């Protein structure tokens, strides 16, 4: 069996504008007629994926101060990422620490992927370094969460700032402890990128890696070590408690931070503190008493206290985002962090969300009788009542739907790169049962690398991943490629904050892993043909 689907980056002129006249990265499609009927993917879908990927990256840049051609320079400071241009109904015209860290991570991925041919990488590097410089300043602003110089660095838990880099003083869900860790890992990614290509910082204020570490990264690490045990708000900003997203991304930050601390020659005392905190936090995450995993539930739990209080099921797209952003396949170093994409609880979270939301959202009802391995529109969590403007009924989100696709693409990629058999145990049954209807998973099931069964499963998984992107295709603006925060569960039209930066970043990241995965699939089937 051969998957004749070759997608590769191309350096070519394009009709799609990206600031700085950056060379576009479209997908080149090659599908022979023999395999076209076998797989869900088709040339029109491939072209849409290419176009939407370009649009998404363009809109990411348009929401960053100093590079955007639409933002008012008097309103948005260089390096500031606005969550959305929307200033009313709802007002998302702010700089969230979390959103900006994840957005800049997408820009760094773009730089790394195109390092061999990007002619204007200097301009994009300047964007990343402006982000780092403005965050140095934001860290030191006293704010409603606290101060930079107190003994717990409490001010670093402030979730968002004004777009001009001043303090947001109104009531909000504070503190939010995920921001510092996400910032650590994003900066670590950038430093690894510079090292990989033997580049230096061009921003005079930042200077060098040591300055960045001691000026920005180390304070964030100190915040994590002082605060990880405390309740805080998570990415949805609704509940003050303990959350998996915060804990898992903090764990990765401690690992990334330890590597940087060692590189710049920080003290053995501080290195030991990082190691101790890492081990304590990891044990806390894995402790069944914490509640992120529960014997009666096949999926991960984002906020255990809500399950204990019987207010929620615990099912939440935040756990999928935690898995993605706590692991780093580009630069390694995160194998010791739990709940990567191949973990049964992570995969079962997807299947549980699909099973719930195909019934919960009327726009999914046409898929109720279809196999479980068909993607549907996914929201944040089943009990959601935020409609993008106020409280009524929750809707599907672009972030959640794209994230499910990315998890599955990464699963395929890791299965291929390992060159090993796939071993499925009882904890995988909830997800894989539709793929193996005759198996009961009473014992482990081994899918031999190189076998027909192995190849068939990978193709089925690829199609499953694509089906989530096809949901997105049905709801984005078909002319402009714009994405809002949500799309209505009844009629499917977009609503909530317009042109949401995180929606674009989530889609771009997912398509990026689609490319990597399809390239590896192509290699796998070419090799299989040569050996048979």
N, C-alpha and C positions, 0 to 999 in steps of 0.2 A: 504494500500500500504506500502511496506517495502523496504527501501534501505539497502540491505545487503552488505554494503561496509564498512568493518572495517579496518582502517589503524591505526597502533599504533607504537610508538617508540619501538625499540627492542635493547637490549644491547647484541650484538653478534659480533663474529669475522667476518670480511668481506674481500673480495678479493680486495677492494678498499683502497688504502693507503692514510692515512691522517697523517701528521707529528705528532710526539709524540705518535704514535700508539693509537690514540684516538679511543674509541669504536665507531663503525659506528652507524648511525641512519637510517637504512633502513625501508621500509614500509612492513608490513605483510599484505597480500592480502587475502580477503575472499569474493568471489562472488558466490552466488548460481546461478544455471542455469536458474531459473525462472526469475530473474531480469536482467540477463546478456544481453538479447536482448533489454530490455526496456531502458537501459542506454547506453550512448556512451562509457563509460569507459570499459576497458577490461584488462585481466591479463597482457598482453604484455605491454600495456601502463603503468600500475601500476609499473611494474618492471623497465621500462625505467625511470619513474619519480623518483623512489628510487635511481637508479644508477646515474642519472644526478644530483640529489640533493647532493649525496656524492661527485661526481666529482667537482661540483661547490664549495662546501665548501673547498675541498682540494686545488683548484686553487686560492681561496681567500687567504688562508694561504701562498701559494707559492708566492704571490705578496706582502708580508709584510716582511720588513726587520727585522732580528733577529729571525725569525721563519722559513723562507723559506729555502728549501734545494737547490734552484737553483740560487738565487740572490747572487752576489758577495758582501761579507761583506764590502769590501773596497769602494764599490759604493753606497750601500744603508744602511742608518743608521737604527739602531733598532727602531721599532715603526713607521717607514715611510711606507706608502702604495703607491706603484707605480700604476699608472692608467693602465699600460700595459708594458710588457717586450719589446715592439716594440721600437727600437731606431731610425729607419728611415722608411720613406714611410709608415706611418707617425711616427713621434717621439712623443710617449706618455710616455716616460720614465721620468716622473715627479711625484711629490707629490702634487696633488690638495687637498686643504683644504676640499672642499665639498665631493669629492669622498672618501677620507679617513674617514671622519665622518660617512658617510652612510655605508661604508664597515665595520667599527668597530661596528656599530649598529647590523649588521648581526651576528658578533661574539658574542656580548652580548646576543642576542636572543638565540643563540646556547647554551651558558652557562646556561641561565635561564631555557630553556626547558629541559636540561639534568642534572640539578643540583642534582637530587636524585641519579644519577648513573654514572656520569662522573668521572672516576678515575684520569684523568689528567687535571682537571679544573685549577689547580694551574698554569700550563704552559700557558693556554689560558688567564687566568687573567693577567699573566705577560705581554702578548702581548698587552692587552688593556691598561695596566698601562704604558708600554713603549710608546705607542701612546700618552698618556696624557703628559708624561714627555717631549717628543720631541716637542709637540705642545706648551708647556710652553716656550721652547727655540725659536721656530719659531715666536711666538707672539712678541718677543722682538727684532727681527732683523729689522733694518731699511731697507726699500725696495722701489721700484719705486712707490708704492701706498702711502707711507708716513712713519710715525714713531709711535712707541708704546706710547711714552710719550707726544705727543701733546694733545691738549684739545678735540680732537674727536677720539683719538685712530686710526687715519687713516691707519696706517700700517696693521691693522687687516683685511683690505679689500683686501690684496694681495691674488690673487687666487691660486698661485701655487709656489712651491719651487723645488730646485734640489733634487734628491734622497739622496744626502749626507747631506741634511738639510742646504745647503747654499742658498743664494738668487738667484733667476732667474731674470736676468737683461735685457732681450730682450723685445722688444715691445710686448704688449699683451692687451687683453680687460680688462682694469682696471678702477675702482675697481670692485670687485664682492662681494656684501654685504651679500650673503647668507651663506658664510662659518662660520662666528662666531656663528650665530644662530644654525646652524646644529651641530656645535661642542658643544655648550651648552646643547642641547637636548641629544646628545649621551653620554656625561659625566653624565648628570642627570639620564639617563637610567642605567648607570653602578653603580652609587651611590645607586639608588633604588634597584638594584639587590643585592648589598652588604648588604644593610639594611634588605632586605627580608630574606636572609639566614644567617643573623647575622655574617657577615664576615667583615674583616678589610682590608685596603690597605696593600699590602705586599711590595710595592716599597718605599724604605726609603726616596727617594727624595720627593715623593708626601706626605708621612706622614699620613694625615688624611683628612676627608671631608672638614674641615674648611680651611686647607691649599690649597686644590684643588679649593675650591670656590673662595677664595680671590686671588689666584695666576693665575687662568685660566678663571674661569667662569665669575667673576665680570668684568674683563676688556672687555670680549666679550659683556656682557650686556650693558656696557657703550658705546661701539661702536654702538650697535643697537639703543640705545636711541638717540645718536647724529647723526645718519646717515640714519635712515629708510625713511626719507622724500626725500632723495637725489636720483638722477638717478644713476644707476649702471648697470653692465652687469649681466645677469642671467646664468643659468646652461649651456646654449648653447653658451655663450661667444661671441655673435654676435652684440647685440644691446644695446646701452647705454640709458636706459629709466627706467620706472617703470614697475615691473613685479610681477605677482601674486605669483610665486614660492618663490621669495625673501620675499615678504611681509607676506605670510602665515606662512612660516617656522620661520621667525623672531617673529611672534606673538606667536607661540608655545614656542619659546625660552624664551620670556618674562614671560610666564606662568610658565614654568619649573624653570626659574631663580628665580622668586618670591618665589616659594616653597622652593628652596634651601636657598635663602637669609634668609627666616624666620627660617629655621631649624638651621642655624649656628648663628643666632642672629645678623644679620646685622641691621643697624640703621633704625629707623622708617622713617627717611627722605628718605633713599634709597628705602625702600619698597614702600613708597608713589610715588616716581619717577617711579618705575616699574609699579605700578598700573595705573598711569596717562598715561604713554606711551602705555601700553597695550590697554587701552580704546580708546585712540586717534588713534592708528594703526587699531584697530578693526573697528572703525567707518569709517576710511578712506577706508578700504577694502570693506565695505558694502555700501558705498556711491555710488549711481548710476553714479554720475559725474566722479568718478575715472575710471569707465569703465570695471571693471573685470566682471560684469554682464551687459548685454545690452538687452533692451526690445525686440529688433528684433532678438536676437540670443538665442537659447535654451541652448547653451553650455557656459562654462567659457572662458574668454579671458585672455591669458597670458600677452600680451603686448598691452594695449589699444592704445598707440600712433600709432602703425602700422596699426590698424584698422581705426583710424581717418584719417591717411594719405593715406588710401586705398592701402597700400602695402601688407597687409596680411588679411586673414579672421579672425585671432585671435585664430583659432582652433590649439591646441598644446598639446602634451603629457605631457609637463611640468606642466600643471594644474592637471593632474592625479597624478603625482609625488608629487605635492604640497599637495594634499588631503591626500595622504598616510603618508607623512613625517611630516605633521603638526598635526597629531592625534596619540594618544598613547593608544591603547586598553589594553596594558599590565599593565600600572601603573596608568591609569586614568588621571584625571586632565585636559583633553582637550575637554570636552563636550561643553565648551563655545566658542570654536573656530569654525568658520563657514566652510562650504563646506566639511563636512565629506562624507563618501562614499554613504550614503543614500540620499544625496542632489540631487535633480533633475538635476541641472546644471552639476554635476559631471558625473552622469550616461549618460546624453545626450551628453557629450563630447565623451564618448566611442562610442555611436551609430553614432554620426556625423563623427567620424574618420573612423569607419567601412564603412559607406556609401560612404565616399570620396575615401578611399584607396583600396577598392575592385575594383574600376575602375582605379585608378591612377597607381597601380602596376600590371604589367602583370601576375606576379605569383599568383595573387588573382583572375584572371579572371574566373577561373573554379568555383568560388563561387558566381558569379554575380547573377545567377538565384536561388540561394539557399536562405532560409529565412535570414532575417537580424540578427537573433539570432545565427549566426554561426561566430566564430572568424576568422579574417584574419590577415595577416602580417601588422603590424602598424609601421609607421615611426615617425619622430619627429613632423612635421607639413606639411601641403599640399605643401607649397611653397619652401620647402627645396631644396637646390642645392648642399649641401656638400655630396660627394660620399665616404668619408672615407680617401681620399688622396688629393683631391682638389675640385674644383667646376665644376660640370657638371649636374648631376641629383641626387636627394635624393633617398634614399633606405629605406626599413624597418630596424628597429633596434630591437635587442633582448630586450633592456631595455623597450622600449615602449610596445612591445607585452606582455612581462611578467607582466608589470605594470597593463595593462587592466585586466588580469586574477586576479591579487591580489585584485584590487578594488572590483571585483564581488564576490570573495570568502569572503571578509570582509563584504560585504553587506549581504550575506546569514548568516554569523556568527552572525552579530548584530541582524538580524531578528529573529533568533532562541533564542538568549540569552535574548531578551527583553520579551519573553513570551506574546507578545501583537499582536493584529491585525495589518496587514500592510495596511496603508492608502495611497492611491495613488491619487495625485491631477493633475491638468492640467499641472504642470511643469514636471511631470513624463511621460507624454504621448509620448514624442519623443522617449524615451527609451523603454517603456513597450508596446507600440502599437502592436508590432509583437507577443507578448505573449497573448494579448487579442484583436484579430482582430475584434470582434463584439462590442467592447466598444469604445465610442467616447470621454470619459473623460470630458464631459461637466460639470459634477460635480465630487466630489471625489468618488473613488472606494475603498471599504473596503474588504479586503481578510481576512476572519476570521481565527484566530489562531486555529489550530487543524482541520480545514476543509480539505476536499480532494483538493479543489482549492489551499489552502495554500501549502500543500505538493507537489502538481504537479508543482507549480511555483518554489519552491525551487530546485526541481530536474532539471527543465529546466534551471534555473540559474547556477546550478552546471555544467551541461553539456556545457553551454555557456562558463563558465570560463575555463573548460578543453579544449575547442576547440582552445583557444589561446595557451595553452601549446602544443597542438598537432601541431600547426604551427611551434613552436620552435623545436619540435622533428624532423621535416622534414628538418631542416637547420643546426643543430649543427653537429660537427664531430661525426659520428656514432661510431667511434672506441675509440677516446680519450675523448669525451665529451667537447672538447674545444669550446669556443664561442668567436667570434670576436665582433667588435662593430656593424657591419651591415651585411645584406645579400642582394645580388644583386636583384633588382626588376624584372629583366628579367630571369636570369637563376637560381637564388636562392642560389648560392654559396657564402660563407662568404667573406667579404672584410673589409678594414679598419684596425684599430689597432687590433692586434691579442691578444687573451687571455685577453680580457678587464675585469678588476676587477669588474666594475659596472654591467656588463652583468651577471656575476656569482652571485653577491649580489642580483640583482633584481629577478633572477630565484629562488634562494634559499629562499628569502622572500616570494615569491608567493607560492611555494610548502609548506612552513611552514604554511601558512594560509589555504592551501588546506587540510592539515592534521587536523588542528583545526576544520575546517568547516565540514569535512566528519565525524569526531568523534561526533560532535553535531547533525548532520543529523541522524546518526545511533541511537543516544539516542532518538531523536524525533520520529522516526518511530517505535522503540521498544515500546515507551510509547503509541503511537497511536494504536498499535496492542493490547496492554493490555487493553485499554479502549473501544475497539470496539468488 
